[in-house]
Amino acid sequence: MIKKCLIVIGGGAAGFFCAVNAARLNPLLEVVILEKSNKLLSKVKVSGGGRCNVSHACYSIADMIKKYPRGSSFLKKAFHHFFTTDTITWFKERGVILKTEPDGRMFPVTDNSQTIIDCLVKEANKYGVEIMMNKEVKQLEIDEQSEDKKFKLHFLDESILQADYICIASGGYPKTIQYSWLKNTEHGIEDPVPSLFTFNMPGNPVTALMGVSVGNVTVKIVGSKLAEDGPLLITHWGMSGPAVLKLSAWGAKELAQQNYHFSILVNWIPGLNENSLR
């Protein structure tokens, strides 16, 4: 029997997880991972300060989707197929135990991201996943000449591969033009905008307090409904910390439309009115 071929574009966490599970669930499938650089799982290596923040201890789908600024309907369906408990079980079955920290973040008990990398690479070897490095796709198209209309991948080194199935796990790009290699697939592509960014406040007197952090504040974008609570850090360029980062994520599109020129209000003592403060 001739094997069908799945090519996974991207040698990061998503690409590896897709590849190893596809190969495990379908032994008749040839699976190939393409990585454009000479490094695999590089972001896994540095995530969580080198400890790898694998998941979050939230066991309610309804609660979890509220944590995502966009795509809640898609995520709800996806989480019904594979959720936090499935993640914990998947790694446990492969000898990797996860622990939960007080803030809900989950790490391997080794506190070492290499544990996760070794697990994924071991699974790839176990199920015969082929890994090709320094293979950057410059064009993806459907081969109309082939009998079953396979995908044809063109690479920067002028080589060509064919595949029956494609999984794109290449991560995000900052500019729409960087998705041009996908234009022949007829997929819709949203214009990318920054998310999870700090606030640059050049010349603002508050920067003189750089290094000061406040445990809990409320930050609001003036003229909008955008507001977030959480810790805040004053930096030499403006403001950062969880409250600011969450606000930038939820307001990614709205702030981009304002060309990132906006005013904020910071309530340094949320929960207190004037009388209780006095």
ZADO-1210 file (C-alpha; in nm, 4 decimals, padded with zeros to 6 digits):
<atoms>
<atom x="00.0000" y="00.0000" z="00.0000" code="MET" pos="1"/>
<atom x="00.1356" y="00.3457" z="-00.0959" code="ILE" pos="2"/>
<atom x="00.1592" y="00.5700" z="00.2086" code="LYS" pos="3"/>
<atom x="-00.0047" y="00.9093" z="00.2126" code="LYS" pos="4"/>
<atom x="00.2240" y="01.1956" z="00.3143" code="CYS" pos="5"/>
<atom x="00.1604" y="01.4694" z="00.5700" code="LEU" pos="6"/>
<atom x="00.4046" y="01.7604" z="00.5728" code="ILE" pos="7"/>
<atom x="00.4056" y="01.9815" z="00.8804" code="VAL" pos="8"/>
<atom x="00.5518" y="02.3256" z="00.8146" code="ILE" pos="9"/>
<atom x="00.7163" y="02.4445" z="01.1356" code="GLY" pos="10"/>
<atom x="00.9381" y="02.2683" z="01.3870" code="GLY" pos="11"/>
<atom x="00.7987" y="02.4333" z="01.6969" code="GLY" pos="12"/>
<atom x="00.5749" y="02.2993" z="01.9739" code="ALA" pos="13"/>
<atom x="00.2564" y="02.2982" z="01.7595" code="ALA" pos="14"/>
<atom x="00.4299" y="02.1385" z="01.4625" code="GLY" pos="15"/>
<atom x="00.5882" y="01.8636" z="01.6700" code="PHE" pos="16"/>
<atom x="00.2692" y="01.7914" z="01.8610" code="PHE" pos="17"/>
<atom x="00.0709" y="01.7597" z="01.5379" code="CYS" pos="18"/>
<atom x="00.3359" y="01.5444" z="01.3699" code="ALA" pos="19"/>
<atom x="00.3949" y="01.2944" z="01.6499" code="VAL" pos="20"/>
<atom x="00.0232" y="01.2432" z="01.7142" code="ASN" pos="21"/>
<atom x="-00.0603" y="01.2047" z="01.3452" code="ALA" pos="22"/>
<atom x="00.2156" y="00.9464" z="01.3066" code="ALA" pos="23"/>
<atom x="00.1020" y="00.7643" z="01.6222" code="ARG" pos="24"/>
<atom x="-00.2648" y="00.7545" z="01.5290" code="LEU" pos="25"/>
<atom x="-00.2089" y="00.6574" z="01.1651" code="ASN" pos="26"/>
<atom x="00.0852" y="00.4185" z="01.1098" code="PRO" pos="27"/>
<atom x="00.0133" y="00.4252" z="00.7345" code="LEU" pos="28"/>
<atom x="00.0918" y="00.7965" z="00.7196" code="LEU" pos="29"/>
<atom x="00.4354" y="00.9272" z="00.6283" code="GLU" pos="30"/>
<atom x="00.4967" y="01.2395" z="00.8390" code="VAL" pos="31"/>
<atom x="00.7611" y="01.5039" z="00.7717" code="VAL" pos="32"/>
<atom x="00.8445" y="01.8154" z="00.9758" code="ILE" pos="33"/>
<atom x="00.9968" y="02.1088" z="00.7888" code="LEU" pos="34"/>
<atom x="01.1941" y="02.3672" z="00.9891" code="GLU" pos="35"/>
<atom x="01.3284" y="02.6749" z="00.8105" code="LYS" pos="36"/>
<atom x="01.6111" y="02.7328" z="01.0617" code="SER" pos="37"/>
<atom x="01.8796" y="02.5043" z="01.2018" code="ASN" pos="38"/>
<atom x="01.7106" y="02.4834" z="01.5435" code="LYS" pos="39"/>
<atom x="01.4112" y="02.2830" z="01.6644" code="LEU" pos="40"/>
<atom x="01.1732" y="02.3854" z="01.9425" code="LEU" pos="41"/>
<atom x="01.3754" y="02.7008" z="02.0114" code="SER" pos="42"/>
<atom x="01.0835" y="02.8881" z="02.1691" code="LYS" pos="43"/>
<atom x="01.0040" y="02.5905" z="02.3922" code="VAL" pos="44"/>
<atom x="01.3626" y="02.6103" z="02.5170" code="LYS" pos="45"/>
<atom x="01.3275" y="02.9687" z="02.6414" code="VAL" pos="46"/>
<atom x="00.9592" y="02.9682" z="02.7414" code="SER" pos="47"/>
<atom x="00.8749" y="03.0185" z="03.1061" code="GLY" pos="48"/>
<atom x="01.2246" y="03.1453" z="03.1782" code="GLY" pos="49"/>
<atom x="01.3745" y="02.8186" z="03.0561" code="GLY" pos="50"/>
<atom x="01.1254" y="02.6069" z="03.2533" code="ARG" pos="51"/>
<atom x="00.8531" y="02.5788" z="02.9829" code="CYS" pos="52"/>
<atom x="00.5064" y="02.6946" z="03.0837" code="ASN" pos="53"/>
<atom x="00.3227" y="02.3897" z="02.9419" code="VAL" pos="54"/>
<atom x="-00.0368" y="02.4684" z="03.0347" code="SER" pos="55"/>
<atom x="-00.2589" y="02.6471" z="03.2859" code="HIS" pos="56"/>
<atom x="-00.4577" y="02.4911" z="03.5682" code="ALA" pos="57"/>
<atom x="-00.8005" y="02.5848" z="03.4374" code="CYS" pos="58"/>
<atom x="-01.0370" y="02.2902" z="03.4050" code="TYR" pos="59"/>
<atom x="-01.3496" y="02.4685" z="03.2797" code="SER" pos="60"/>
<atom x="-01.3788" y="02.5281" z="02.9046" code="ILE" pos="61"/>
<atom x="-01.6210" y="02.8152" z="02.9677" code="ALA" pos="62"/>
<atom x="-01.3669" y="02.9855" z="03.1947" code="ASP" pos="63"/>
<atom x="-01.0689" y="02.9133" z="02.9704" code="MET" pos="64"/>
<atom x="-01.2107" y="03.0672" z="02.6529" code="ILE" pos="65"/>
<atom x="-01.2690" y="03.3907" z="02.8454" code="LYS" pos="66"/>
<atom x="-00.8907" y="03.4215" z="02.8754" code="LYS" pos="67"/>
<atom x="-00.8491" y="03.4503" z="02.4970" code="TYR" pos="68"/>
<atom x="-00.9078" y="03.7895" z="02.3304" code="PRO" pos="69"/>
<atom x="-01.0178" y="03.6353" z="02.0007" code="ARG" pos="70"/>
<atom x="-01.1358" y="03.3079" z="01.8480" code="GLY" pos="71"/>
<atom x="-01.3557" y="03.1893" z="02.1353" code="SER" pos="72"/>
<atom x="-01.5997" y="02.9887" z="01.9192" code="SER" pos="73"/>
<atom x="-01.3191" y="02.8000" z="01.7434" code="PHE" pos="74"/>
<atom x="-01.1356" y="02.7381" z="02.0707" code="LEU" pos="75"/>
<atom x="-01.4504" y="02.6113" z="02.2416" code="LYS" pos="76"/>
<atom x="-01.4871" y="02.3382" z="01.9791" code="LYS" pos="77"/>
<atom x="-01.1162" y="02.2556" z="01.9882" code="ALA" pos="78"/>
<atom x="-01.1106" y="02.2337" z="02.3692" code="PHE" pos="79"/>
<atom x="-01.3912" y="01.9774" z="02.3608" code="HIS" pos="80"/>
<atom x="-01.1496" y="01.7547" z="02.1662" code="HIS" pos="81"/>
<atom x="-00.8345" y="01.8249" z="02.3691" code="PHE" pos="82"/>
<atom x="-00.8184" y="02.0270" z="02.6897" code="PHE" pos="83"/>
<atom x="-00.6028" y="02.0848" z="02.9975" code="THR" pos="84"/>
<atom x="-00.6692" y="01.7408" z="03.1475" code="THR" pos="85"/>
<atom x="-00.5776" y="01.5787" z="02.8157" code="ASP" pos="86"/>
<atom x="-00.2498" y="01.7708" z="02.8101" code="THR" pos="87"/>
<atom x="-00.1619" y="01.6540" z="03.1609" code="ILE" pos="88"/>
<atom x="-00.2486" y="01.2938" z="03.0764" code="THR" pos="89"/>
<atom x="-00.0591" y="01.3029" z="02.7433" code="TRP" pos="90"/>
<atom x="00.2644" y="01.4050" z="02.9081" code="PHE" pos="91"/>
<atom x="00.2129" y="01.1779" z="03.2101" code="LYS" pos="92"/>
<atom x="00.1794" y="00.8756" z="02.9804" code="GLU" pos="93"/>
<atom x="00.5215" y="00.9670" z="02.8447" code="ARG" pos="94"/>
<atom x="00.6863" y="01.0025" z="03.1818" code="GLY" pos="95"/>
<atom x="00.6609" y="01.3806" z="03.2153" code="VAL" pos="96"/>
<atom x="00.4836" y="01.4975" z="03.5313" code="ILE" pos="97"/>
<atom x="00.3513" y="01.8533" z="03.5455" code="LEU" pos="98"/>
<atom x="00.3185" y="02.0649" z="03.8596" code="LYS" pos="99"/>
<atom x="00.0935" y="02.3639" z="03.9273" code="THR" pos="100"/>
<atom x="00.2230" y="02.6879" z="04.0781" code="GLU" pos="101"/>
<atom x="00.0099" y="02.9256" z="04.2905" code="PRO" pos="102"/>
<atom x="-00.0678" y="03.1494" z="03.9928" code="ASP" pos="103"/>
<atom x="-00.1993" y="02.8518" z="03.7919" code="GLY" pos="104"/>
<atom x="00.0955" y="02.8082" z="03.5559" code="ARG" pos="105"/>
<atom x="00.1985" y="02.4471" z="03.4959" code="MET" pos="106"/>
<atom x="00.5604" y="02.3376" z="03.4517" code="PHE" pos="107"/>
<atom x="00.7389" y="02.0034" z="03.4340" code="PRO" pos="108"/>
<atom x="00.8497" y="01.8985" z="03.7834" code="VAL" pos="109"/>
<atom x="01.2092" y="01.9166" z="03.6594" code="THR" pos="110"/>
<atom x="01.1721" y="02.2929" z="03.6071" code="ASP" pos="111"/>
<atom x="01.3620" y="02.2420" z="03.2840" code="ASN" pos="112"/>
<atom x="01.2239" y="02.3033" z="02.9337" code="SER" pos="113"/>
<atom x="01.4633" y="02.0406" z="02.7981" code="GLN" pos="114"/>
<atom x="01.2324" y="01.7801" z="02.9555" code="THR" pos="115"/>
<atom x="00.9548" y="01.8818" z="02.7158" code="ILE" pos="116"/>
<atom x="01.1901" y="01.9022" z="02.4189" code="ILE" pos="117"/>
<atom x="01.3301" y="01.5549" z="02.4895" code="ASP" pos="118"/>
<atom x="00.9765" y="01.4138" z="02.5187" code="CYS" pos="119"/>
<atom x="00.8650" y="01.5531" z="02.1826" code="LEU" pos="120"/>
<atom x="01.1839" y="01.4509" z="02.0018" code="VAL" pos="121"/>
<atom x="01.1627" y="01.1013" z="02.1521" code="LYS" pos="122"/>
<atom x="00.8037" y="01.0674" z="02.0243" code="GLU" pos="123"/>
<atom x="00.9111" y="01.1821" z="01.6781" code="ALA" pos="124"/>
<atom x="01.1851" y="00.9186" z="01.6696" code="ASN" pos="125"/>
<atom x="00.9514" y="00.6516" z="01.8064" code="LYS" pos="126"/>
<atom x="00.6976" y="00.6965" z="01.5270" code="TYR" pos="127"/>
<atom x="00.9421" y="00.7600" z="01.2460" code="GLY" pos="128"/>
<atom x="00.8718" y="01.1276" z="01.1871" code="VAL" pos="129"/>
<atom x="01.1245" y="01.2664" z="00.9395" code="GLU" pos="130"/>
<atom x="01.2719" y="01.6067" z="01.0260" code="ILE" pos="131"/>
<atom x="01.4168" y="01.8337" z="00.7583" code="MET" pos="132"/>
<atom x="01.6128" y="02.1417" z="00.8703" code="MET" pos="133"/>
<atom x="01.6891" y="02.4633" z="00.6801" code="ASN" pos="134"/>
<atom x="01.3848" y="02.4062" z="00.4584" code="LYS" pos="135"/>
<atom x="01.2004" y="02.7343" z="00.4120" code="GLU" pos="136"/>
<atom x="00.8881" y="02.7193" z="00.1965" code="VAL" pos="137"/>
<atom x="00.8679" y="03.0000" z="-00.0588" code="LYS" pos="138"/>
<atom x="00.5508" y="02.8810" z="-00.2328" code="GLN" pos="139"/>
<atom x="00.2692" y="02.6349" z="-00.1627" code="LEU" pos="140"/>
<atom x="00.0308" y="02.5347" z="-00.4381" code="GLU" pos="141"/>
<atom x="-00.2043" y="02.2575" z="-00.5465" code="ILE" pos="142"/>
<atom x="-00.0522" y="02.0466" z="-00.8221" code="ASP" pos="143"/>
<atom x="-00.3339" y="02.0371" z="-01.0783" code="GLU" pos="144"/>
<atom x="-00.1296" y="01.7959" z="-01.2925" code="GLN" pos="145"/>
<atom x="-00.1233" y="01.5216" z="-01.0285" code="SER" pos="146"/>
<atom x="-00.4044" y="01.2663" z="-01.0337" code="GLU" pos="147"/>
<atom x="-00.5196" y="01.3344" z="-00.6786" code="ASP" pos="148"/>
<atom x="-00.4241" y="01.7052" z="-00.6749" code="LYS" pos="149"/>
<atom x="-00.1391" y="01.6864" z="-00.4257" code="LYS" pos="150"/>
<atom x="00.0197" y="01.9871" z="-00.2659" code="PHE" pos="151"/>
<atom x="00.3462" y="02.1058" z="-00.4156" code="LYS" pos="152"/>
<atom x="00.5979" y="02.2865" z="-00.1955" code="LEU" pos="153"/>
<atom x="00.8723" y="02.5027" z="-00.3460" code="HIS" pos="154"/>
<atom x="01.1741" y="02.5867" z="-00.1300" code="PHE" pos="155"/>
<atom x="01.4329" y="02.8645" z="-00.1284" code="LEU" pos="156"/>
<atom x="01.6973" y="02.6102" z="-00.2317" code="ASP" pos="157"/>
<atom x="01.4882" y="02.5457" z="-00.5480" code="GLU" pos="158"/>
<atom x="01.3946" y="02.1923" z="-00.4377" code="SER" pos="159"/>
<atom x="01.0326" y="02.0681" z="-00.4533" code="ILE" pos="160"/>
<atom x="00.8292" y="01.8261" z="-00.2393" code="LEU" pos="161"/>
<atom x="00.4801" y="01.6868" z="-00.2788" code="GLN" pos="162"/>
<atom x="00.2340" y="01.6021" z="-00.0020" code="ALA" pos="163"/>
<atom x="-00.1203" y="01.4712" z="00.0333" code="ASP" pos="164"/>
<atom x="-00.1835" y="01.6776" z="00.3447" code="TYR" pos="165"/>
<atom x="-00.0321" y="01.9985" z="00.4835" code="ILE" pos="166"/>
<atom x="-00.0343" y="02.1344" z="00.8381" code="CYS" pos="167"/>
<atom x="00.0853" y="02.4938" z="00.8649" code="ILE" pos="168"/>
<atom x="00.2396" y="02.5497" z="01.2086" code="ALA" pos="169"/>
<atom x="00.4877" y="02.8178" z="01.1147" code="SER" pos="170"/>
<atom x="00.3847" y="03.0678" z="01.3801" code="GLY" pos="171"/>
<atom x="00.2979" y="03.4319" z="01.3223" code="GLY" pos="172"/>
<atom x="00.4534" y="03.6937" z="01.0982" code="TYR" pos="173"/>
<atom x="00.4462" y="04.0696" z="01.1661" code="PRO" pos="174"/>
<atom x="00.3616" y="04.1668" z="00.8055" code="LYS" pos="175"/>
<atom x="00.0856" y="04.0430" z="00.5743" code="THR" pos="176"/>
<atom x="00.3284" y="04.0164" z="00.2817" code="ILE" pos="177"/>
<atom x="00.5147" y="03.7433" z="00.4707" code="GLN" pos="178"/>
<atom x="00.2127" y="03.5184" z="00.4128" code="TYR" pos="179"/>
<atom x="00.2383" y="03.5579" z="00.0342" code="SER" pos="180"/>
<atom x="00.3599" y="03.1978" z="-00.0049" code="TRP" pos="181"/>
<atom x="00.0099" y="03.0901" z="00.1027" code="LEU" pos="182"/>
<atom x="-00.1859" y="03.3025" z="-00.1436" code="LYS" pos="183"/>
<atom x="-00.2470" y="03.0131" z="-00.3861" code="ASN" pos="184"/>
<atom x="-00.4323" y="02.8120" z="-00.1197" code="THR" pos="185"/>
<atom x="-00.7291" y="03.0547" z="-00.1202" code="GLU" pos="186"/>
<atom x="-00.7189" y="03.0802" z="00.2595" code="HIS" pos="187"/>
<atom x="-00.8291" y="03.4089" z="00.4128" code="GLY" pos="188"/>
<atom x="-00.5497" y="03.5826" z="00.6016" code="ILE" pos="189"/>
<atom x="-00.6145" y="03.8432" z="00.8692" code="GLU" pos="190"/>
<atom x="-00.3793" y="04.1405" z="00.8721" code="ASP" pos="191"/>
<atom x="-00.1464" y="04.0766" z="01.1689" code="PRO" pos="192"/>
<atom x="-00.1245" y="04.3336" z="01.4475" code="VAL" pos="193"/>
<atom x="00.0997" y="04.3390" z="01.7578" code="PRO" pos="194"/>
<atom x="-00.0306" y="04.1906" z="02.0815" code="SER" pos="195"/>
<atom x="00.1121" y="04.1615" z="02.4337" code="LEU" pos="196"/>
<atom x="00.3180" y="04.4802" z="02.4122" code="PHE" pos="197"/>
<atom x="00.4274" y="04.7411" z="02.6663" code="THR" pos="198"/>
<atom x="00.3261" y="05.1081" z="02.6556" code="PHE" pos="199"/>
<atom x="00.5884" y="05.3525" z="02.5306" code="ASN" pos="200"/>
<atom x="00.5433" y="05.6946" z="02.6966" code="MET" pos="201"/>
<atom x="00.8329" y="05.9154" z="02.5830" code="PRO" pos="202"/>
<atom x="00.8875" y="06.2227" z="02.7999" code="GLY" pos="203"/>
<atom x="00.6209" y="06.1271" z="03.0558" code="ASN" pos="204"/>
<atom x="00.7310" y="06.2202" z="03.4115" code="PRO" pos="205"/>
<atom x="00.6207" y="05.8792" z="03.5423" code="VAL" pos="206"/>
<atom x="00.9323" y="05.7237" z="03.3818" code="THR" pos="207"/>
<atom x="01.1387" y="05.8880" z="03.6592" code="ALA" pos="208"/>
<atom x="00.9925" y="05.6144" z="03.8831" code="LEU" pos="209"/>
<atom x="01.1369" y="05.3356" z="03.6675" code="MET" pos="210"/>
<atom x="01.1722" y="05.0093" z="03.8570" code="GLY" pos="211"/>
<atom x="00.8704" y="05.0746" z="04.0802" code="VAL" pos="212"/>
<atom x="00.6063" y="04.8028" z="04.0686" code="SER" pos="213"/>
<atom x="00.2525" y="04.8135" z="04.2065" code="VAL" pos="214"/>
<atom x="00.0760" y="04.4961" z="04.3113" code="GLY" pos="215"/>
<atom x="-00.2687" y="04.5720" z="04.1686" code="ASN" pos="216"/>
<atom x="-00.4008" y="04.8593" z="03.9597" code="VAL" pos="217"/>
<atom x="-00.6715" y="04.9193" z="03.7013" code="THR" pos="218"/>
<atom x="-00.5589" y="05.0521" z="03.3639" code="VAL" pos="219"/>
<atom x="-00.8211" y="05.1933" z="03.1256" code="LYS" pos="220"/>
<atom x="-00.7948" y="05.3167" z="02.7671" code="ILE" pos="221"/>
<atom x="-00.9672" y="05.6564" z="02.7541" code="VAL" pos="222"/>
<atom x="-01.2650" y="05.6647" z="02.5186" code="GLY" pos="223"/>
<atom x="-01.3135" y="05.2878" z="02.5104" code="SER" pos="224"/>
<atom x="-01.4423" y="04.9981" z="02.7188" code="LYS" pos="225"/>
<atom x="-01.0926" y="04.8490" z="02.7447" code="LEU" pos="226"/>
<atom x="-00.9746" y="04.8083" z="03.1031" code="ALA" pos="227"/>
<atom x="-00.7668" y="04.5508" z="03.2899" code="GLU" pos="228"/>
<atom x="-00.6619" y="04.4824" z="03.6492" code="ASP" pos="229"/>
<atom x="-00.3311" y="04.3433" z="03.7674" code="GLY" pos="230"/>
<atom x="00.0279" y="04.4258" z="03.8628" code="PRO" pos="231"/>
<atom x="00.1983" y="04.7174" z="03.6867" code="LEU" pos="232"/>
<atom x="00.5676" y="04.7969" z="03.6381" code="LEU" pos="233"/>
<atom x="00.7027" y="05.1424" z="03.5575" code="ILE" pos="234"/>
<atom x="00.9955" y="05.1286" z="03.3150" code="THR" pos="235"/>
<atom x="01.2392" y="05.3821" z="03.1684" code="HIS" pos="236"/>
<atom x="01.0232" y="05.3924" z="02.8534" code="TRP" pos="237"/>
<atom x="00.6731" y="05.3799" z="03.0077" code="GLY" pos="238"/>
<atom x="00.4633" y="05.1043" z="03.1600" code="MET" pos="239"/>
<atom x="00.4674" y="04.7244" z="03.1553" code="SER" pos="240"/>
<atom x="00.3492" y="04.4347" z="03.3688" code="GLY" pos="241"/>
<atom x="00.0531" y="04.1949" z="03.3474" code="PRO" pos="242"/>
<atom x="-00.2155" y="04.4668" z="03.3525" code="ALA" pos="243"/>
<atom x="-00.0617" y="04.6473" z="03.0548" code="VAL" pos="244"/>
<atom x="00.0165" y="04.3292" z="02.8612" code="LEU" pos="245"/>
<atom x="-00.3384" y="04.1955" z="02.9031" code="LYS" pos="246"/>
<atom x="-00.4798" y="04.5302" z="02.7975" code="LEU" pos="247"/>
<atom x="-00.2669" y="04.5354" z="02.4818" code="SER" pos="248"/>
<atom x="-00.3816" y="04.1827" z="02.3930" code="ALA" pos="249"/>
<atom x="-00.7512" y="04.2557" z="02.4287" code="TRP" pos="250"/>
<atom x="-00.7137" y="04.5907" z="02.2547" code="GLY" pos="251"/>
<atom x="-00.4754" y="04.4749" z="01.9798" code="ALA" pos="252"/>
<atom x="-00.6995" y="04.5675" z="01.6865" code="LYS" pos="253"/>
<atom x="-00.8524" y="04.8794" z="01.8414" code="GLU" pos="254"/>
<atom x="-00.5130" y="05.0242" z="01.9393" code="LEU" pos="255"/>
<atom x="-00.3707" y="04.9481" z="01.5948" code="ALA" pos="256"/>
<atom x="-00.6577" y="05.1457" z="01.4396" code="GLN" pos="257"/>
<atom x="-00.5546" y="05.4408" z="01.6604" code="GLN" pos="258"/>
<atom x="-00.1963" y="05.4066" z="01.5332" code="ASN" pos="259"/>
<atom x="-00.0972" y="05.3476" z="01.8980" code="TYR" pos="260"/>
<atom x="-00.1673" y="05.7064" z="02.0012" code="HIS" pos="261"/>
<atom x="-00.4042" y="05.6951" z="02.2973" code="PHE" pos="262"/>
<atom x="-00.4473" y="05.8065" z="02.6565" code="SER" pos="263"/>
<atom x="-00.4762" y="05.5873" z="02.9630" code="ILE" pos="264"/>
<atom x="-00.6125" y="05.6273" z="03.3132" code="LEU" pos="265"/>
<atom x="-00.4458" y="05.4355" z="03.5971" code="VAL" pos="266"/>
<atom x="-00.6347" y="05.3740" z="03.9195" code="ASN" pos="267"/>
<atom x="-00.3547" y="05.3012" z="04.1657" code="TRP" pos="268"/>
<atom x="-00.5960" y="05.2084" z="04.4451" code="ILE" pos="269"/>
<atom x="-00.8810" y="05.0085" z="04.2863" code="PRO" pos="270"/>
<atom x="-01.1532" y="04.9017" z="04.5251" code="GLY" pos="271"/>
<atom x="-01.1191" y="05.2120" z="04.7445" code="LEU" pos="272"/>
<atom x="-01.3421" y="05.5168" z="04.7327" code="ASN" pos="273"/>
<atom x="-01.2417" y="05.8544" z="04.8751" code="GLU" pos="274"/>
<atom x="-01.3904" y="05.7928" z="05.2213" code="ASN" pos="275"/>
<atom x="-01.2340" y="05.4494" z="05.2703" code="SER" pos="276"/>
<atom x="-00.9000" y="05.5845" z="05.1481" code="LEU" pos="277"/>
<atom x="-00.9068" y="05.8706" z="05.3990" code="ARG" pos="278"/>
</atoms>
